[in-house]
Amino acid sequence: MDKETDSKALLGTRVSEKVADLLTDIEKEPVPDGLLALAQQLQTALGDKLDKQSGE
């Protein structure tokens, strides 16, 4: 991988970790089940997108 690709991969990892941390914090709060389900769908979709991008 070149330097730019490494930089993008690192940023993606940091973003994924930050999103995961935020969603973990959200899961600890009393929120409606529908909102929690949407947050989990978002987490899955972002993970899938990042996985797809890293496979290119």
Sine and cosine of phi, psi and omega as CSV:
sin_phi,cos_phi,sin_psi,cos_psi,sin_omega,cos_omega
0.00,0.00,0.55,-0.84,0.06,-1.00
-1.00,0.05,0.07,-1.00,-0.09,-1.00
-0.88,0.47,-0.65,0.76,-0.01,-1.00
-0.91,0.42,-0.68,0.74,0.01,-1.00
-0.90,0.43,-0.67,0.74,0.05,-1.00
-0.87,0.50,-0.68,0.74,-0.01,-1.00
-0.89,0.45,-0.69,0.72,0.02,-1.00
-0.91,0.41,-0.65,0.76,0.01,-1.00
-0.90,0.44,-0.67,0.74,0.01,-1.00
-0.90,0.44,-0.69,0.72,0.03,-1.00
-0.88,0.47,-0.69,0.72,0.03,-1.00
-0.87,0.50,-0.64,0.76,0.03,-1.00
-0.91,0.42,-0.70,0.71,0.01,-1.00
-0.89,0.45,-0.69,0.73,0.01,-1.00
-0.89,0.45,-0.71,0.70,0.01,-1.00
-0.86,0.50,-0.69,0.73,0.00,-1.00
-0.90,0.43,-0.67,0.74,-0.01,-1.00
-0.91,0.42,-0.70,0.71,0.03,-1.00
-0.88,0.48,-0.70,0.71,0.02,-1.00
-0.88,0.48,-0.67,0.74,0.04,-1.00
-0.89,0.46,-0.71,0.71,0.00,-1.00
-0.90,0.45,-0.68,0.73,0.01,-1.00
-0.92,0.39,-0.56,0.83,0.08,-1.00
-0.89,0.45,-0.68,0.73,0.05,-1.00
-0.90,0.44,-0.66,0.75,0.02,-1.00
-0.88,0.48,-0.66,0.75,-0.02,-1.00
-0.89,0.46,-0.39,0.92,0.00,-1.00
-0.99,0.16,-0.33,0.95,-0.03,-1.00
-1.00,0.06,0.50,-0.86,0.07,-1.00
-0.96,0.28,0.96,-0.28,-0.01,-1.00
-0.76,-0.65,0.43,-0.90,0.04,-1.00
-0.86,0.50,0.54,-0.84,-0.02,-1.00
-0.84,0.54,-0.60,0.80,0.00,-1.00
-0.89,0.46,-0.66,0.75,0.01,-1.00
-0.92,0.39,-0.65,0.76,0.03,-1.00
-0.89,0.45,-0.66,0.75,0.02,-1.00
-0.89,0.46,-0.66,0.75,0.04,-1.00
-0.90,0.44,-0.65,0.76,0.03,-1.00
-0.89,0.45,-0.64,0.77,0.02,-1.00
-0.93,0.37,-0.60,0.80,0.07,-1.00
-0.90,0.43,-0.65,0.76,0.04,-1.00
-0.88,0.47,-0.70,0.71,0.01,-1.00
-0.87,0.50,-0.70,0.72,0.01,-1.00
-0.90,0.44,-0.72,0.70,-0.02,-1.00
-0.89,0.45,-0.67,0.74,0.02,-1.00
-0.91,0.42,-0.66,0.75,0.04,-1.00
-0.89,0.46,-0.69,0.73,0.02,-1.00
-0.89,0.46,-0.68,0.74,0.00,-1.00
-0.90,0.44,-0.70,0.72,0.00,-1.00
-0.91,0.41,-0.62,0.78,0.05,-1.00
-0.89,0.45,-0.68,0.73,-0.01,-1.00
-0.90,0.44,-0.67,0.74,0.01,-1.00
-0.91,0.41,-0.62,0.79,-0.03,-1.00
-0.96,0.29,-0.32,0.95,0.02,-1.00
-1.00,0.08,-0.14,0.99,-0.02,-1.00
-0.98,0.22,0.00,0.00,0.00,0.00
